[in-house]
């Protein structure tokens, strides 16, 4: 097991920040300090002007990948800026596909900030009877304030889709790492425990 992860600049070993059984009994969690997060690791470098695309010209996508052209305002915005619309984002590329939709790397036009935007198809959610699960996912992401959880920045909704806009973090999702490892060691599982 690595003694450190690339997204954290923690002095010493990360094992020191792992929550142990005694911590769980005392209802406490040991987390690295907020300033230990190496935020530079999450930055996405925008394409240069000499590249085939520019920030003003999104990459070619399927027509179903295009964001709606209307002014769909945010139904939730973490910083209270509900004036943000879907038109304020540019799709850079698809970074994941799932049963209910896709995850895109998007860039906010005004600030250049990069986010992961999860697009969920309402018809598929209804077909598979996943309405409650989707609501629960939204509530968890809205309340998530933890270094290992991405949390929600914006939520949008159209007639056919729901869009969750979250902080972009390199390294993939926890489920992918669990699937690769098949089973986390006790030390690794304790590290992720809240």
N, C-alpha and C positions, 0 to 999 in steps of 0.2 A: 504494500500500500504506500502511495506517495506520502511524504511527510508534509507536503503543502500542495495546494491547488493553485493553478495559474491566476484565478480571479481574486485571490486574497493575498495580501502582503502582510501576513501575520508573522510576528517575531516568534521564534520557537516552533513547536510542532502543532499542527491542527488538532492532534489528539488531546492537547490541553484544553481545547474548547469543546470537546465532546461531552454531552450530557450523560452522566452515569446514573446508576440505580439510586444512589443516595439523593442526587438532584431531583430525580423523578418523584421520590417519596416526599421531598420538601417542596414540590411543585415549582421548581426553578429550572431554568434552561441556561446553559452557558453558551453565549454567542460571542463571536469576535466583535470588537468595537466597530461602530459604523464607519469610522475613518479607515478601517483596514481593508475595505473593499477596493480593489484595483479597478476603478471604473474605466480606465483606458482600455482594458481588455474587451469591453462591450462595444466600443466604437466601431462603426462601419465607415469605411472610407468611401465618400461619394465618387462616382465615376468622373474622370477628367473630361474636359471639353473635347479633346481629340479622340475620345472613345466613340463607339458607334451610337451611344445614347448619352443624353445629358440629363441633369435633374429635372428639366422641363419636359423631357420626352421619355415616358415610361417604356420599359422593355416590352417587346411584342408579346402579348398574352392571348389566350383563347378569349373569345367574346364573353364567355361566362365568368372570366376572371376580372373583367373590367369593373371598376367601381361605378355605381350608379351616378348619372350626371346631375340628378336633382340635388337640392340643398337639404340633405338629411342631417339634421343637427344632432349633436351628442345628447343621448338621454342621461348620460353620466359623464362627468369629467372630474378627475382627481383634484385638479387645481381650481375647480369651479368655473372653468372656461367652457360653458355649454354652447357658446357661439361657434365652436369648431364644427366643421362639417366633413363629410367623407371626401369632398372635393379638395380639402386641405392636405390630402395625402397622395403620394405617388407610389405606385407599386413598383418595386425594384425586381423582385423575383419570388417564385414559390419556394418556400423552405420546408414545407411539410404537407402531407396529405393524410386525411383520415376518413373514417366512415361517414362523417356528417359534413365535411367540407375541407377547406385548405387553410394553410397558414402562409401568409405572405410577409416578406420583408418590405416594409413601407417607410417612406421618409416624409416627414412633415415639411411642407413647402416653406413656411416662414422661418422656422428655426433650424431646419436641417437635421433635427433629431430623428433617430431611427427607432422604429417599433416593430414588434411582431403583431400582425393583424390576423386574427382567427376568424374565418368566414364560415358561418354555420347555415346550412340550408334548412329552412323551416319545414318544408314538406318531408324531408328525410327524418327530422326530429319527431314529427308527428307520426310518421309511418312506423318508426321503431319505438314509439311510446317513451321518448326520452325527455319530455317536457320538464318533469320534476328534476331530473339529473342536470339539465341545462340551467335551470333556475338556481340549483344548489351550487353548480360550478361558478355561476356569476356572483352569487353572494359570497362565496369563499374568496374569489379573486378580488372582490371589492374590499374585503376586510384584511387581506393578506398584508402583513407588515413583518417580513422575515427575510434574512439575507438569501435563503434558498428558494423563496417563492417569488414569482415575478409580479404578482399584483396587477390590478387593472388600472389603465390610464384613461380610457374612453370606452363608451359603449354606444353603438349605433344600431339602428333597426330600419329595414325597408320592408316592403310587402312580402318579399320572398326570402330575405336573409337577415341574420343577426351578426354583427361584427364586434368582436372583443379586441381592443387595442391594448397591448401589454408591452412592458419594457422588454427590449431585445437583449438576450444574454446568450453569448456563445457557449457551446459545449453540449447542447442537446438537452432533452428532457430526462427527468429522473427515471421514467418508465423505460426508456431506451437503455439506460445504464443497467437497470435491474434486469431487463431481458438479456443483455449481454452477459452479465455476471451469473444469471439464473438465481443466485441467492447471495445477498450481502452478508459479509462476515458480521459478527456481533459489534466489532469496533466501528465498522463502516455504517451500520444501521444506527448505532448510538450517536454517531456524528450528525446524522440527518434528523434525529428525533428532536421534537420540540419540548 
